[in-house]
Amino acid sequence: MPEAINDTESLFHAIEQGDAATVRALLAKDRDLTKAKRRGEYKYPKDFELDAFKFLGAYIGSLTGLQYAVLTGHDKIAHDIIDAMFKEDLDEKCGGNNTALHLATLLGSRDIVKQLLERGADRTIKNNKNFTPIDVVDDADMQALFTTTPVSP
């Protein structure tokens, strides 16, 4: 098996296990792992499933490590991955043309949303259901992040 596939599987396994130290070590060794995707039988958290189907769509598709960390609630790991990413990779899309910002917003991960916005994630990307990330939430505090966090150049 090629090393890149082993490293990708190792990254996703470490995220699944909540092993932030291994995630950081893998990303230090190969920063391009932030772009690696893996197919899986991913599901939205039960508490968010109906809203996710309505605003993001039922199909999740292949995920990056960041998207997987957000989806599974491993926010500390998601922060570490964002720190390792290049700005141009923040808006990688998964199923339904959703980004990590769409996922984090819907799932209520305020700190992740704030960090993504501060790093320059595109808040105007529309998914296949024609929703931008701010459109998928009705929480006033979360919406405020989109208006108070400056747009990164």
N, C-alpha and C positions, 0 to 999 in steps of 0.2 A: 504494500500500500504506500503511495507517495506520502512524504512527510507532511505536506500541506493538508492532506485529508486527515492524517493522524492528529495534527495540531488543531484542525477545525473541530474534530470530534472531542478532543481533549478540552477545548474551550467550552463547548456546549455542555459537556459532562461537568466541568467545574462550575459553570453557571447553575446547572440543575442542582448541584450539591451545595450551592451557596459558598463555594470556596474562593473567596476574593483574592487570597494570596496567589493561588495557582493562576487565576485569570490575569492578574497583574504581571506575573512572571511570563506567561505565554505572550502577552501583548508587548512586553519589553523585548522579548526575543524576536517577535515578528508583528510589527504594527499593522501590516496589511490584513491580519486576522480580523480587524474591526470591520472589514468589508465582506468577510466570508459568510456564506449563507448555508443553512441546513434545512432540508425538508423534514417535516415531522407531522405527527397527528396532534397539532396544537389546538387548544380550546381556550376560549375566553373564560375568565373566572365566572362562576355561576351567578354571582351577585350583579354582574355587568352584562350578562349574555344577551338579554333582550335589547338593551340600548346599543350594544356592540353590533348586533345584527342589523338594527335600524340605521345606525350612523356609519358603521364601518363595513358592513357586509359580513356574510357568514364565512366566506373563504379567507383563511389567514395566509396560506401559501408558505413559501420559504422565508425564513427569518434570519436576520443578522443577529449576532450575539447581543447587541444593544436591545433590539426589539424583543428578543427572547427574555432578557433580564427584566425589561419593563413588564412584559406580559405575565411573568411568573412572580412579580413583586420583589425581585432582588435589587432594590434601589441603590444600595451601596455599590454593588457590582456595576450597575448601569452608570453610576457616577464615574467609576474608574474607567469604563469603556469610553465614555464621552471625553474624558480627559486625554485619552490616547488617540482619539480620532482627529482626522483632518476635517476642517469645516465643510469641504465639498462632499464628504461622505455622510454628513448628519442626516441628509434627506433621502437616504436609500429607501426604496419602497418595498413593501411586502404586498400580500394579497389585497385586492380592491384599491390599489394605488395609495395605500395608507403609509404614513411615515411613523417613526418612533414618537414624533410630537403628537400625531393623532392618537396613538395608543396611550401615551402618558397622560394626555389631557382627559381622555375618556375614563381612564382608570383612576384619575384623581391624584396622580403623583406630582404634587406641586413642585417639589424640589427638582425633580427631573425636568419638568416643563420649564422652570426658571433657568436651569443650567443650559438646556437646549436653546432657549431663546437668547440667552447671554452669549452663547457660542456662535449664534447666527443661523440657527435652523430656520428654514423658510416657513413662515406662518401663513403664507397665502396659497400653499399647495392644496388643490381640491382633489379629493379622492373620487372613486368611481360613482359615488352617490352624490357628488357635487358639494361635499362638505369640506370646509377648511377646519383645522384643529379647533379654533375657537367656537365653531358651530356645533361641536359635539358635546358641549358642556353647558349646564345652566347654573353652575356654582359661581356666585359673584366674585369670590376671592380668586378663583382660577381665572375667570375672565379678566380680572384686574391685572394679572400677570402679563397678559397680552397687550394691555394699553400702557403699563408702567415700565415694562422692561424695554430698554432701548434696542433698536434694531442695530445689530452688529454690521459693520461695513464689510 
